[in-house]
Amino acid sequence: MTTEGVRGLIEDLEREAKREREPEERPEVGIVMGSDSDLETMFGAYEALVELGFEELTDYDDPPAARFTFETYVVSAHRTPKLMDAYASTASDRGLDVIIAGAGGKSADLPNMTASLAYPVPTIGVPVQEKSVDSVIGMPTGAPLVAVDAGKSFNAALSAVQIVAREHEELRDRLLEYHRDLQEDVAAVSRELHESGTPAFRERSDR
């Protein structure tokens, strides 16, 4: 049984897969999660993409001005398997270059199934909880799925941008700038620790 709401989402995805659009009008990255309760963990992916200049696409007919965009859906492998199938199966035709899929619980099957159905579009799995790790990484040989540690959706998004950046120098430059900023942050902390001394640094850090 497929409800009207699920059918509507499936039809939207299938319709979009058949439309002719310019690459800049299509999202490069897709974020899916098994439940809206996963959003707090998966929000890290949103933060990373926005920090690197992506904007969220919420209306296919009115895409944001940003050159690089992403989309976000709740897709349950167990409760809405047909929607999961439609999302992953149309991913390539809808222009996605990579999918970030997060799920929790001991049966965190969404990343695995998405990877299989979307192939050869790469999927990065995010175990929402520690107990989800074995399920997410337990793919057989020949069925690839890249995965990050539990809860590390920010890193999943960075990896997604690395994949997209292989064909976009602009994104490569943004990644390099982000990495330089991280280095400068470490250098600033290191200098402050060295010059102020350990006790004073600890006192400031505890405030």
Secondary structure in CASP SS format (residue, H / E / C, confidence):
PFRMAT SS
TARGET T0000
AUTHOR 0000-0000-0000
METHOD secondary structure of the structure
MODEL  1
M C 1.00
T C 1.00
T C 1.00
E H 1.00
G H 1.00
V H 1.00
R H 1.00
G H 1.00
L H 1.00
I H 1.00
E H 1.00
D H 1.00
L H 1.00
E H 1.00
R H 1.00
E H 1.00
A H 1.00
K H 1.00
R C 1.00
E C 1.00
R C 1.00
E C 1.00
P H 1.00
E H 1.00
E H 1.00
R C 1.00
P C 1.00
E C 1.00
V E 1.00
G E 1.00
I E 1.00
V E 1.00
M E 1.00
G C 1.00
S C 1.00
D H 1.00
S H 1.00
D H 1.00
L H 1.00
E H 1.00
T H 1.00
M H 1.00
F H 1.00
G H 1.00
A H 1.00
Y H 1.00
E H 1.00
A H 1.00
L H 1.00
V H 1.00
E H 1.00
L C 1.00
G C 1.00
F C 1.00
E E 1.00
E E 1.00
L C 1.00
T C 1.00
D C 1.00
Y C 1.00
D C 1.00
D C 1.00
P C 1.00
P C 1.00
A C 1.00
A C 1.00
R C 1.00
F C 1.00
T E 1.00
F E 1.00
E E 1.00
T E 1.00
Y E 1.00
V E 1.00
V C 1.00
S C 1.00
A C 1.00
H C 1.00
R C 1.00
T C 1.00
P H 1.00
K H 1.00
L H 1.00
M H 1.00
D H 1.00
A H 1.00
Y H 1.00
A H 1.00
S H 1.00
T C 1.00
A C 1.00
S C 1.00
D C 1.00
R C 1.00
G C 1.00
L C 1.00
D C 1.00
V E 1.00
I E 1.00
I E 1.00
A E 1.00
G E 1.00
A E 1.00
G C 1.00
G C 1.00
K C 1.00
S C 1.00
A C 1.00
D C 1.00
L H 1.00
P H 1.00
N H 1.00
M H 1.00
T H 1.00
A H 1.00
S H 1.00
L H 1.00
A H 1.00
Y C 1.00
P C 1.00
V C 1.00
P C 1.00
T E 1.00
I E 1.00
G E 1.00
V E 1.00
P E 1.00
V C 1.00
Q C 1.00
E H 1.00
K H 1.00
S H 1.00
V H 1.00
D H 1.00
S H 1.00
V H 1.00
I H 1.00
G C 1.00
M C 1.00
P C 1.00
T C 1.00
G C 1.00
A C 1.00
P C 1.00
L C 1.00
V E 1.00
A E 1.00
V C 1.00
D C 1.00
A C 1.00
G C 1.00
K C 1.00
S H 1.00
F H 1.00
N H 1.00
A H 1.00
A H 1.00
L H 1.00
S H 1.00
A H 1.00
V H 1.00
Q H 1.00
I H 1.00
V H 1.00
A H 1.00
R C 1.00
E C 1.00
H C 1.00
E H 1.00
E H 1.00
L H 1.00
R H 1.00
D H 1.00
R H 1.00
L H 1.00
L H 1.00
E H 1.00
Y H 1.00
H H 1.00
R H 1.00
D H 1.00
L H 1.00
Q H 1.00
E H 1.00
D H 1.00
V H 1.00
A H 1.00
A H 1.00
V H 1.00
S H 1.00
R H 1.00
E H 1.00
L H 1.00
H H 1.00
E H 1.00
S H 1.00
G C 1.00
T H 1.00
P H 1.00
A H 1.00
F H 1.00
R H 1.00
E H 1.00
R H 1.00
S H 1.00
D H 1.00
R C 1.00
END
